[in-house]
Amino acid sequence: MKLTTFMTLFGMLQISFGAIGQNISLSEKNSSLAKVFKKISTQTGYGFLVEGSLLKMSRPVTIETRNTDINRVLTEIFRNQPLTFVLKDQSVIVSAKKQQLSPFTIPQRRQNRDPTTGKYQRKDYKRKW
């Protein structure tokens, strides 16, 4: 009786910890982000919310993981992507990264302009020495 109770309790703990962890095993080389999302979804049951235009701007994914937490896997996948993610309940929300400009940098548009050269003079201006 004690052994049966212990085994039942141990089995319940095993199931509950398995649900919390959501470990993923992936082996992908230069795969599309959509393909990786589909594999993660089948392993974990998580859904991905992403616009098609964002998938077009993504880069190929190369990843090798064994029994790794979903948060770590997604962090690795999005490390070199122009995208970011947020985990909410059983969903992964994908959005574009916001570009942060330092207050000390000039926006790219202005850097490409040629410097203005020449001399401006008003017609009615006369120097007084």
Buried (B, 14 or more C-beta within 10 A) or exposed (E): EEEEEEEEEEEEEEEEEEEEEBBBEBEBEEBBBEEBBEBBEEBBEBEBEBEEEBBEEBEEBBBEBEEBBBEEBBEBBBEEBEBBBEEEEEEBEBEEEEEEEEEEEEEEEEEEEEEEEEEEEEEEEEEEE
